[in-house]
Amino acid sequence: MADLSVEDRLPPVYKPLKSRAALDALFETPAFEYSPETSKAFCASMRAALDFQGKRAPVLKALYKAEGFEPESVRKEKDISSIPFLFVAALKERDLTTLPPSQIALELKSSGTSGQHSRMQLDKGSLMRVRRMAWKVFEGLGLTDLERAHDYICFTYDPEVAKDLGTAWTDKLLTGFTKKGEIFYTFRWSKAKNDFYFDIDGAVSAMKKFEDARGVVRLVGFPAFALKLTEEFKRRYGRYPKLNPESSVVTGGGWKTLADEAIDKKVYRGILAANLGIPAENVRDLFGMVEHGVPYVDCRLGNFHIPNYGRVIARHPGTLAPLGYGKKGLLQFITPYLTSYPSLSVLSSDFGLVRERCSCGLAGPVLEIHGRAGVKKLKGCAISAATML
């Protein structure tokens, strides 16, 4: 069965990929080293993935023919903007899997209330690469720790029940980036309701237990629920929890249905850090798409850094021309890790821009997300989860 249980049969994410083929070699380079060598590795990996899928995926065969595109043309950074893209809605409306079902090791789905779900089928090679990529990104940001056990409170769906949900897979993966202590998943399954519910009682109990133990704790998942937990803890105990100051938070998945209910990210970091008794730089956010797979994670200053395993291009919403640094447009996401699904180059429904650098000192460009385009929003996991608040 192509579900999350496959994770238990794979090598640890911290172990290097054995293959040194062009497609795999990129994911053994440092996540935030931008150099002629890493650029060459990215283009070589991109050519290999484009060629592999261009010969097998009917949708890409047709697209390349219509655009007059050849994978071999991607030799330098300037060539990347010429890679044809699929609009993200196509991945929600069609099953575009490149390989036969017998070669699929894991199938992930996005969650939402709109009835549209993206399906991402991963063969073993793609799965190994995306896992390794995520590890390298977190390692590059100083967010891995194999020496000390971390206890976890995960604001997401219990992976034992949500066996093919993208957010459940992501958070299960994240708990493997440190030595594991106790893990508590707050979205529990109710047989009576035949649905998930937010187990606030269990979450408060876990927080108190971890606080008393004085070990290192990491909170993972939807940001609104992390804040809700600290407020409920204060209501019950007359104070906010005070965690080991080396504890951390990695939020992801966005806010609720109404934009005006969200808190500015920088403000949120300060509030949640104060509520937990940890430094603000220990509160990080993650942006990702099940259709794309590359994690964009905050640095210590709270900015999403683009790792050397993907490229992001802002395009004019009318002409679709590339806009360059500092100009807001529709975001195109590009990555070569996939051999099983044709989302190597995806034009998203997200507005944003790319900045050339960050003052934190980490190399490479920075991604800013400015919300969804269009009148009718494409709904995702955060909206589905928000119904439990």
N, C-alpha and C positions, 0 to 999 in steps of 0.2 A: 504494500500500500504506500502511495507516494505522499506521506504525511510527515509530521515533525519527528516521529520516532526514528527516522533515518539518522538524525543528529547523534543518536546514541551509538551508531555503528561507524562513525567517521573518526579520523584522527583528530587530536586536539587542534584548535585553530592556531595555536602558537607554533606548531611545527611547520617548517617551510614546505612548499609544494615540491614534489620530487621532479616533476617535468621541467625542463628548461627550454621547451619549445617557445617560439615567439609569443604565442597567445598567453602562456603562463608566466614567462620571465618578467613581464611588467609588474606583476603582483608580488615580486620579491624585491623590488626597488623601494626605497624609503617613500612614505606617503607624501611628504612635503618637501622633497628635494626636486627643485626645478632646475634642470641643467640640460645641455645638449644631449647627454647620454639618456636621461629619462624621457626627454621628448622623442628621441629616436626609438626608445623602447615602446612608448605609447603608440606611435605611428605604425610600428611593425606589428604590434598586437592588434591594432585596429584593422590593418590590412588583412591579417589572417582571419579575424572574425567576420569581416565583410565578405571576404572571398568564400569562406565556408558556408555562410548563410545565403549568400547570393546565388549559390549553386543548388540550394535545397529548399529555400522558403519561397513559395510561389508569389507572395505579396512583394518580396524584395526583388525577385527576378523582374516582375512587371515594373516596379518602381525604378529600378536601375535602367531598364530599357527606355522608359519614358523620359528619364532625366539625362540619358546619355552618360551615365556614370560608370566608371570602372574602379573597383577596389584598389587596383595598383596605383591609382592616381594620388593616393594619400601618402605622400612622402615627407611632407614638412607640416609645421603648425598651420601655415596659411592655407593648406589644402583641406583642413578639417571642416571649415564652414561650407564646403561643397558637398558634404555627405548628405544624401537625401534623408528626409525624416518622415516618420508616421505621426499623425496626430494621436494624442493619447486616447481620444474617444474610440478610435478604431480598435484599440486593445480591449476596450470594455464591451464592444459590440460583436466581436468576432473571435473565434478560436483560431489563433494563428501559429500554433505550435509547429516548430520546424522538424522535430524528430518524432519517430513513432512512439506510442505509449510505453512500449517495452523498455525504452531508454530513459524514461523520466524517473528521477529519483525523488523529487519533491515537487508538489504543486502548491502554490500559495495563492490566496485570494485577498483582494482588498475588501473592506467592509464598508457598508453604507446603508442609507435609508432610501435611496433613489431607485433601487432595483438594478442599477448598473454595477457590475463587479469586474475588476480586472483579474485575469487569471495569469499567473506566471509559472510556467513549467520549466523546471531545472533538471538537466541531466547531471550526472555525477561531477563532470568536469566543471560545469558552470557553478554548481553548488560549492565545490571546493574553492573556486576562485573568489566567489562573493564572500565566503566566510573568511578567507585569508585577507581579502581586501579590508573588511571591517576591522579585523584584528590590527592590521598595520596602521589604519587610520587612528584607532584609539591608542595604540602604542605611540604613535607620533605626537599625540596630544598629551601624553603622560597619564592616560586613564586606564592603564593595565597594571595589574599587581598579582603576581603568582606566589608571593611570599606570605601575605597576610590574608586570612579568611575574611570575606565580606558577607555580612547578612544583608538580604535583599527584601525590599517591599516593592512589588511590581504592580503598577496600576495598569494592568492589562488582563487579557483573558487567560485563564488557566490553560496551558498548552496541552494538558492531558485531555481536555474537552475540545478546545478550538484547534483541532489538529492540522488545519490548512489555512489558518488566518495569518496574514502577513505580519501584523503587529505582534501576535503571539510568538511567531518564529523569531522576530527581531529581538524581543525582550528575553527569550530563552537563550539566544545567542549571546546577548550582552552579559548575562550572568556567568558566562564562561570566560570573560576577560579578566577575572580575578579568581583567586582561590575561593571556593564556595563555602559559605557557612549555611545558615538557614535561609530558605526562600519562601516568601509568602506572596501568593497571587491574590489580588484583591477582588477580581471579577470572578465570582464563584458561580457554579451552575446549580440552578434550582430545578429539581425534578418535578416539583409540584407546579411551578410556573412554566416549565419547559423553556427556560430562558436564563440568561446571566443576570446577576445582581451585584451591586457594589457592597461588599461585606465590610462596612465601616466598623462594626464591632470587632471583627477579627483584625482589621488593620490597626485600630487603636491598641489592641492587646499586643500585637506584634511590635508596634512602636515602643510601648512601655517596656516590654521584655528586652528589646535591643538596647534601649536607653540604659536600663539597669545593668546590663552586661558590660557596657562601656567599650564594646568592640567597634570596629569600623562598619558603617552601614551605608548602603547605596540604595537610593530610591530611583526607580525607573518607570517611565511611562507617561501617560497623559497629564499635562501640567495642572489642569483644574482640580484633579483628584488629589494631587500632592498637597495643594493649598487647603483643600477641604479637610484633609486628614489632620493637618496641624491645628486648624480652627476647632475641629471636634475634640482633639486631644485637650486643648485649652478649656473647652467648655466642661469637660469631665474632670480635669485635674486642677483647674484654676491657674494653669500656666502652660506655656508652650514646652514641647520636648527639648531637651538639651543633649544633642548627640555628641559623640566623639568628634572633635573638630576636624579630624581627617576624613570624616564621612563626606559623601558626595551625592549629587543628584544628576541624572541624565533624563531630561524630559524629551518627549517626542510625540507627534501625532496631532498637534494643534489644539484649538479650543472648542468652543461650542457653536451652536447654530447661528447665533447673532454675533457679529464682529464687535459690537459695542460692549459685549460681556467679557471680552478678553482684556488682559492687562498688558501694557507695553512690556516687552521682554526684559529690558534693563531694569524696569521698576519691579517686575515679578522676581527677578533674581535677588534683588535686595530684600524684598519682603520675605521670600521663602528661606533665604539664608539666615535672616534674623530669627525667623520662627523656629529654625532647627538648631541654631547656635553654631553655624559653620560659616567659613569665609564665602563671600559672594562668588569668588572665582571657582569655587567648588560646585556651583550650580551651572550645568551646561545644558544646552538644547541640541536636538538633532532633527534635521530635516531629511526626509527620504520619500521615495515613491516606490511602491511595489513593482511598478512597470520598469523602473530604472535600476534600483539596487545599490547605487553608490550612496554611502552615508556622508552627509554634510554636517559636521559637528562644530560646536562653539569652541573657540580658543578661550584663554583665561579672561579675555576682554569681552567675550560674549558675541563674537562674530563667526559666521559659518565659513570655514575654510574649504576650498575646493582641492581635494587630493589629486595627485598625479595619475589617478586611475579613471578620471572622467574629465570631460570638458563641458562648459556651460556657455551658451551663446544667447544673448538677448536679441530678439528680432522685432522689427517694426510690425505692429499688429495689422497694418494695412498692406504694406509691400512685402513683408517678411524678409527685408534686407537686414543683414547683421548690423548691429548698432555700435559695437565697440564698448569700451569701458565707460561706466558712469551714466549710461542712458537706459531708462526703463523700457522694457518691452516684454513680449512673450518669451518664455525661457525654453530653449532647446537643450536637452540633456543627452550626452553622448558617452558611451562606455563600451569597451570591447570584451567584457568578460563572458558574454552569452554565446553559446553555440546551440541552444535549444529553443530560443524564442527571439523573434525578429525586432526586439526593441533596442537595437544598438544605438539608434538615433530617434529620439522622441520629442515632438513639439508638445509641450504641456499646456494646461489651461491656467498656469500661474504667471502673474506679472512679477517682474523683478529686474535686478540689474547686477552687473559684475563689476567689482572694484579691483584695481590692479594689485593692491597690497594692503596689509594690515599693520598697525603700529606695534603689534605684539611681538614682532620679530620673526615670526614663522613665515617661511617663503611661500609664494604662490598667491593667486587671486582669492577674493572673498565674494561670497554670494549673499545678496540681500533679497528676501522674499517680500513682496508688497501685496499679496493677496491674489484671489482668483479673478480671472477675466470673465466678462459676459454678464448677462442679466440673470440667467438661471445658473446657480452654482452647481458644480459637480460635487456631490456629497461624499464624505469619506468616513474613516474610522472614528474620528473624534466626535462627529455628529451622532453616530450610532451609540458610542459610549456615553455621550452626554445625556441620553435619555435615562441613565441610571442615577444621575445626580439629583 
